[in-house]
């Protein structure tokens, strides 16, 4: 691969970093956005994904504020706890296809292997649907067994949340397929905009026409309807993204090969998901659902810091895989510098804004939620450490080092669980936020170091200081 594939126009820099902060002019940024090289692809995709995620975050926060103020801390905690369990169980029917399809779809499409492309799309959705229904049935049976020991509203909300499992699983697989086709911005629409806006619309209609109080089960029912609308849109977008040659091809099924590759990825993606949900699940089990609602508000707000990094990472994942396959270390390091520059320039202002306006933002959810400010500060610092480490997790999984990533995730999860029990018992949500922040930092430092050892590239913001390497 040519070390610098961008156009040789004197107006376009080899890298946005080569301009220096003072050399970034509107005209050069415009040229960078319209470049066909990896810098242009990264910048366009990241900007689009960031915009959609930002709009989606605004919509999601708006509907969560509406739900929190309408339901109150106790009912809102039940709602959040039920949804958290559904999101956690979604990883089972997905079976690692959310990561595997990034490889399969991008590879088959690039090599015009139309039969294999159609086959992997059909079979992954078939398996996910069947497994999603099975997981939902098993979850419903478990709820029936636990029913007598649960509060009525928690039991009812749980039964409705079970319906989310196959819906969200299919949506996840369809989104991964769209990203494999490099339709990254479109892949965000169902979950980032359609679902929160649909939920907000249904809640708003209920509040206008209601004949009774809003409860957690009612909110869960609306969530299921909004998620189904998002799935319908996602499937429609995917059908349009599939090349005509693949649509007409007779599918070739390599089920054993696809599952053998995706299942190890399931362990990695499941551990990531569990790390993201374990604090909420353990808090609900040890402290009660009311604290879950309060803590969840702080956790949601802290995730804002990752929008810029997540937008870039989704674009960069298939690019990392491609650069690794061509053994272009210098080009991969250049890509990682671009990611680091975007991350530090977006995440730092978001951190300062969230910390400065944190109390006011929490107050929007209701006075009961203002006590979450200190947990918010701790979680934001943990997420900031996460962002500054760069896409170290993607760097390992997209270059064939899933086992190393898996070991680090297992160590981090075990540490997090061990610390959570005494932290929740003695310090409540403040202790939980502290241990979660420590887990974020530990995971990313270990992954960054391992990726540097194995690949010889630096994914962190320290790469900005090593431009000569």
N, C-alpha and C positions, 0 to 999 in steps of 0.2 A: 504493500500500500504506500502511496505517495505520502510523505511526511506532512504535507500541507495541501489538502485537497480543495481549499477554497479558491475562488476566482482570483486571478492575479491583478484585478483592478486596483489602482493606487488608492482608491477610496476605501477599500475593504481591508481591515487589519488581519494579520495572521490569527490573532486571538483578541477578544475584547480586552483582555488583560494587557496586551501589548500597547494599547492606547494609553494606559495609565488613567487614573480617575479624571485627570484634567483633559485627556484627549477624546473623551467620549462626547461627541457632538450629535445633535439630532440627525444630521445627514448620514453620519457613519453608522449610527444605530439603525437607521432606515435601510441602509445597504446590508448591514448584518442580518436584519430580519428577512431580507429577500435573497440571501445567499443559499445556494444548494448544498453547501458543505455542512459538516457536522455542527459547526458553530451556529449557522443559520437555523438548522433543524432544531437544535437544542433550544435556541432562543425563542423561536416561534412557538414550539410546543410548550415550553415552560410558561411563556407569557399567556397563552391560551388556557392552559390547565390552571394556572394561578388565578386567572380572572374567573373561570368557572367555579373553582373551589372557593374563592373569596365570596362570590355571589351566593354559592350554596351555604357557606358558613354563616353569612348574614341571615339567610332564610332559616337555617337550622336554629341559630340562636334566637331568632324572632319567635319561632314556634315553641322553643323550649321555655322562653320567658312567658309566653302565653299559657303554656301548660302549667308551669310552676306557680304562677300567680292564680290560676284558676283552680288547680288541684290542691294547692297547699303542700307543705313539706312532706307530710305523711303519705298522702296519696301519690304525690310525685315520686317519692322514694320507691313505692310499690311498682309504679310504671317503669322506672329506670331499671329496677332490679329484674323485672320480668324480661325486658328487652335485652338486658345484658346477658342473661342466660341463653336467650335465643341466638344472639350474635355469637356467643361462645360455641354453641352446638352446631352452628353453620359450618364450621371447619371440617366436620366429619363427612358430610356428603360432597364437599368440594374436592376432597381427596388430592389436594396439591395441584389441581389443574389451574388454579389461579396464577401460579408461577410457571408451571409446565407449559401452558398454552402460549406464554410469551415467547418461549423457545420454538415450539412446534410450528405455530402459525407464521412467525416471522421467517423461519428457515424454509418451510415448504413454499411459502408465497414467493420468496426471493429466488428459489430454484425452480419455480413453476411446476412443482410436484402437485398437480391439481387433485389427483385421486386421493393422495394421502392427506391433503389439506381438507378436502370435504369429509373424509373419513374421521379425522381427529375432531372436527367440529361437531359432527353428528354423534359420535360415540361419547365424547365428553359430556354433552348435554343429556344424552340418554342415561348415562351412569349417574350423573348428578341428580337428575329428577328422581330416579328410582331410590337412590340412597337418601335423598332429602325426605321423601315420603316415609321411608322406613324409620329414619331418625325422628320424624315428627310423631309417628305412631308410638314409638318406644318412649318418647318424652311424655306423651299424653298418658300412657299407662303408668309411668312413674308418678305423675301428678295425681292420678286417681288413688294410688297407694298412699301417697303422702297427704292427700286431701284433708283427712280429719285433723291433722296437726297444723294446718295452714289457716291463716286468716281468710275469710270468704273472698274478699276482693283480691288478695294475692293468688288464691286458687283460680279464680275466674280470669284474672289477667294472664296467668301462666298458660291456661288452656288456649287463649287467643294468641299468645306469643308463639306457641307451638306452630301455628300456621305460617309464621314468618320464616321458619327454617327452610322449607323447599323453595319459597319465593326468593329469599336472599341468596340462597346457594346458586340458583340458576342465574340470578342477576350478576353474581360475582364471576361466574364462568363466562358469561356473555361479555362482561366488561373486559376481562382478560383477553378474550378473542379480539375485541375491537382494538385493544392496545397492541396486540401482535400485528394488526394491520396498520399500525401507527395512527389510528383514529383516537388519539389520547383525549382530546378535548371532548369529543362526542361521548366517549366512554364515561365521562364524569356526569353527564346530564341526568341520567336516571336517579342516581343516589344523591348528587349534590343539589339538584334543583327540583326535579319532579316530585320526589318523595317528600321533602320538607314543605314545599309549596302546597302539594296536595293535602298533606296533613293539616297545614295551617288553614286551608280553605274549609276542610271538613269540621275542624274545631270551631272556626268562626261561624259557620252555618249553624252548628249546634248551639253556640252561645246566643245567637240571634233568635233561634226558633225553639229553644229548649223548653222542655216541660218538667225537667228535674235537674239535679246537680250533676256536674261533670265528675266522673270517677275514673280510676285507673283502668278498669276493664273497657269502658267506653273509649278512652284514649287509645288503648291497644287495638281495638277494632278499627279505628280510623287509621292507625299506623299500618295495619295489614292491607287495607284498601289502597292507601297511597303507595305502599311498596309494590303491590300488584300492578299499579299503573306504571311505575318505574320499570318493572320487568318487561311489560308490553312494549314500551318505547325502546328498551335496550335490544330486545329481539328484533324489532323492526330496523334499527340502525345497523345491526350486525348483518342482516340479510342484504342490505344495500351495499355493505362494505365488501362482501365476498365477490371476487372476480367472476365474471360470467363463465370463464373456462372451468372454474371449480364448481360452479352451480350445475353445469352440464355433465361433469365427470361422474363416472361410476365410483362410489366411495371405496377406498382401500382401507381396511381396518388392520391396524397394528396394535390391537388392544393391549396385549401383554407388554409390548415395548413401552407404550405410553404410560401404563400404570406402573411399570417397574421404575421409570424415571420420575413420575409424579409423586409416588408414595413417599420416597425420602424427602421430597420437597414439602409434603404434607406435614411431616414432623417439624420442619423448620418454620413454616408459616403458622402452624398450630401453636408453636411455642411463642412466636411473636404475638399472636392473638391472645394467648393465655397471659402473657406478660402485660398486655394492655387491659385485660379484664380481671386479673386476679385480685387487684386491690378492691374493686367494687364487689366481687363475689364474696371475698373473705369478710369484708366489712358488713355485708348483709347477713352472713352466717353468724358472725361474732357479736355484732353491735345492733342490728336491726335495720329495717328498710328506711326509716326516717333519715338516719345519718347518710344513707346511700344517696338520697336525693341531694343533700347539701354538698357532699363531697363531689358528686358527679358534676355539679355546676362548675366547681373549681377545675376539675380535670378537663372538662370540655373547653374552658377558656384557655388553659395552658397549651392545648393542642394547636391553637392559632399560630404559635411560633413556628410550627413545622410546615405551614402551607407552602412557603416558597421552596423548601427543600423537597417536599413530597412531589410538588409539581415537576421539578427538574428530574427527580429520581425515576419517575414513571417513564419519562422520555428517554432517560439515559440507560435504563436497564438493557434493552435490546442492543443499544450502541456499545455498551461495555462488552456484551457477549461477542459481538462482531469483531471489535478491536482485539479481544483476547484470542479469537480464532485466527486472526491474521498476525498475531504476535507483534503488534504495533504498540510497544510499551510507551514510546515517546508520545504518540498520539493519544493514548489513554490518559497519560499524565496531563496532557493539555486539556483534555475533556474534563478531568477532575478539577483542574484549576478553574475552569469556567464555572463548574458547579459550586466550588468554594466561594468564588467571587459573588455569585448570585445569592448564596446562602447567607453570607455575612452581611451583605447589603440589605437584605430583606428581613432577616431574623432579628438583628440588633434593634432597629426601630420598633418592631413588634414587641420585643421584650420590654423596652422602656415605656411604650404606650400601655401595655397590659399592667405593668407594675404601678405606673402613675395613676391610671384611671381604674384600678382594680376594685376599690371599694365602691365606687359609683356604679360600675358595671354589675357587680354582685347585687347591689341594691335594686337593680332593675328586675331581678327575679323575685324580690320581696325581702322584707326586713329579716326574715328568718335565715336568709342565705348570706348575710353580711359577715357572719362568723367564719366564713370560709376564706377570708383574705390571706391569713398566714399560710394555710395549705396551698393557696394559689401561688404565693411567692415561691414556696419550696418546689412545687411542681414546675413552675416556669424555669427555674434555675436548672432543674434536671433536663427539661426539654431543650434548653439552650445548649447544654453540654452535648446532647444528642445531635442537634443540628450542626454544631461545629466539628463533629467527627466526620461528617459527610456520609456518602452512601456506602459505608463500609460493609453493611450487611448484604446489599445488592452486589457489591464487588466480590464477595466470597461465593454467593449462590450462583451468580451468572458466569462464573469462571470455573465451575466444577469443584469448588471446595465446600460443598454442603456439609460434609462431616465436621469440619472445623467450626463452621457456623453453628451446627447443632450442639456440639460440645459446649460452646460458650453460652448458648441460650439455656441449656440444661443447668449449667453452673449458676447463671444469673437467676433463673427461676427458683432454684433451690434456695439460694441466698435470700431472695425476696420473700418467699413463703416463710422461711425461718425467722426473718426479722419482723414480718407483718404481725405475727401472733402476739408477741410481747408489746409491740408498738401500738397496736389497736387496743389491747387490754389496758395499758397504762396511760397512753397519751391520746387515744381516740383518733380523730381524723388528722390531727396535726402529726402524730407519729406515723400514720399510714402514708401521708404525703412525703415525709422525710425518707422513709425506706424506699418508696417508689422512685424518688429522685436519685437516691444512691444506686438503685438497680439500673436506671437509665444510663447513668454515668459509667458504671462498671461494665455493662454490656458493650457500650460503644468504644470505650478505651481498649478493651480486649479485642474486639473485632478490628478496630483500626490497626492495632499492633500486628495482629495475625495477617491481615491483608498486606501490610507493608513488608512483612517477612517473606510471604509466599510470592507476591507479585512484583515487589520492588517499586510500587507506586504509593503515593501519599494521598488519601482521600480527604484529609482534614483541611482546615483553613491554614495550617502550617505550610501547605503546598504553595500558598501565595508568597511565602518567603524563600521558596526554593526554585525560582523561575529559571535559574541557570542550569538545573539538573535535568 
